[in-house]
Amino acid sequence: MTRVRAWIGMLLFAALLAGCGEARPVSPRAALEQRKAALQEMLADDPHQLAEQVELARLLMKLGDGVSAEAAVQGALNAGGTEPALRPLAAKAAALQGDGDRAFRILDAGPIAPAMIGEAAWVAGNVHLDNGDLGDARDAFDRAVQDLPRNSDLWVDVARFRDANADALGARDAVDYAIELDKTNSAALAFKANLVRTQRGLNASLEWYDKALAADPDNAGALIDRAATLGDLGRYRDMLASLRHAATLAPGEPRLYYLQAVLAARAGNYQLARSLLQRTRGRLDEEPGFMLLSAIVELELGGEAVAATWADRLLGEQPHNLTARRILALSEWAGGDPDGALEALSPIVARGDADSWSLTMAARAAAELGQGEASTAFLTRAAALAPGEAVPFASGGNYGLVAAQADARPLDPSVVIPAMESEMATGNAARALARAARLRDANRGVADAHILHGDAALAAGEYAQAVQSFRAARDLDAGERTTLRLANALFRAGDPAGSGAAILALRDSQPSSIAADRLAGHLAMDIEHWDDAIAHFERVRRRIGNRDAVVLRELARAYAAKGERARATATIARAYRLQPLNGAIMDLYADLLAQGGDAQGAADLREKRAQIGR
């Protein structure tokens, strides 16, 4: 009787897959669950069915259940299967449980059946990739592709590997081939969406997330990634809908709590955000985004010491993360440690393009430490509200040594970049540019290689070459780091219209980009499109608050130009409180006070302006 019920279940499963009759269509995951139930019922009646045990093991792997898959592999061995044939499946089951070391031990325990060598290499490639061993992963995936050249799921993992190796073009080719092999492969479509998000922007990626979810509505990973994209677009209700669906499929997934914490923090509910972050139970503690959000939340809740710890951990992973440095400085300052605050800010204020907030905070810390001259210098730079140029290459190290290392390993960025830095500092820009060109030519699918060449060309004054390289980089990665470089290079090359178009393209593709809105606002001010300027700067203000004197000054100018004197006055007053020594702010504030009938206030400001002389 059990056998009969199992066969009935299998027939129903086949009918559902074929869309027969009036049956409601089911998702691929639901179909897999039904097939699993049917197989388990058959095997309960007769566990010595080798083919069914193997099928059950593979099905459980598709469902991500490594523990049950391992039991099914053991069942296949008990049913007469051979270890050489089943060893790759056992290794994959171990890997699914997060035990890569045991997966390798299983693979190394004996011979592999010739027909299963490709699968064994596939398992090894994924474990090497998870371990960050990219060279070994490349070798393993190359072997897997030789044996399984038309396996769509394998090509998705190859795309993951190439993406981890910063080979955007290679990743794109691999995932496109995976989709060509199986147009209903939801994992491939979802990964394509992730690549499109980087290459073309947030809105463009939604089409591919929708395709992935049309192929499998229960693809939890696609739902979560789509939710994150919707959040970046400001579509919070749609984001929550995706998260709720994902929560029914993967209730313990830590990214669900993290994304909800992001929403809570954006809404100003930091207590809820902290609670949600704690529910991840440490599983995302090594993720940069998680560290940054944790630092912000703790700082907002008065936990300066904890915030400093999170920021310090992030700087250990990303020493050039300026946001983390500012948070660390503010945490140290709020915790009564001005020396720690100044130390955290020192790499920022040493730059020619240091921002006014960092300079002002450094001035306060220096004053607290009795360093009057340094404090005054920081305040003077902050009040100018006109940062200098960023320097893409800073000299350091012994040139002879680093040059010899770069000559010996011309395709190794870790030695090529220090050599370029020294060459730029000593006036040998042509040599540095040649090194960057060689590295770029060997890595045409890697955005960073084009960026490096573009930075070198820009530093050497070769603006046309810089534009060409940054365009190539943007074709691979249309984010801020490439587009803002392209806009700068275009402007320097004498193409302000092209520069503006690049900035507006970034604004359209990445609506969450503060830098894009800020620059688009300045462009609108230049052509006296006051409403557009206000829209851009108000979006920036909603994101960062009233802490950027330049944004507030430009908003005040735009409101004044539109005749909205009251709003302009209130806005410039905020800017003045941030930067009371900036001449342009005082001039505008005085004019607005005078227009409003406050002649004495205007006169006082103009007298102060005359005294400071800037």
Secondary structure, 3 states (H helix, E strand, C coil): CHHHHHHHHHHHHHHHHHCCCCCCCCCHHHHHHHHHHHHHHHHHHCCCCHHHHHHHHHHHHHCCCHHHHHHHHHHHHHCCCCHHHHHHHHHHHHHHCCCHHHHHHHHCCCCCCHHHHHHHHHHHHHHHHHHCCHHHHHHHHHHHHHHCCCCHHHHHHHHHHHHHCCCHHHHHHHHHHHHHHCCCCHHHHHHHHHHHHHHHCHHHHHHHHHHHHHHCCCCHHHHHHHHHHHHHCCCHHHHHHHHHHHHHHCCCCHHHHHHHHHHHHHCCCHHHHHHHHHCCCCCCCCCHHHHHHHHHHHHHCCCHHHHHHHHHHHHHHCCCCHHHHHHHHHHHHHCCCHHHHHHHHHHHHCCCCCCHHHHHHHHHHHHHCCCHHHHHHHHHHHHHCCCCCCCCCCCCCCHHHHHHHHHHCCCCHHHHHHHHHHHHHCCCHHHHHHHHHHHHHCCCCCHHHHHHHHHHHHHCCCHHHHHHHHHHHHHHCCCHHHHHHHHHHHHHCCCHHHHHHHHHHHHHHCCCCHHHHHHHHHHHHHCCCHHHHHHHHHHHHHHHCCCCHHHHHHHHHHHHHCCCHHHHHHHHHHHHHHCCCCHHHHHHHHHHHHHCCCHHHHHHHHHHHHHHCC
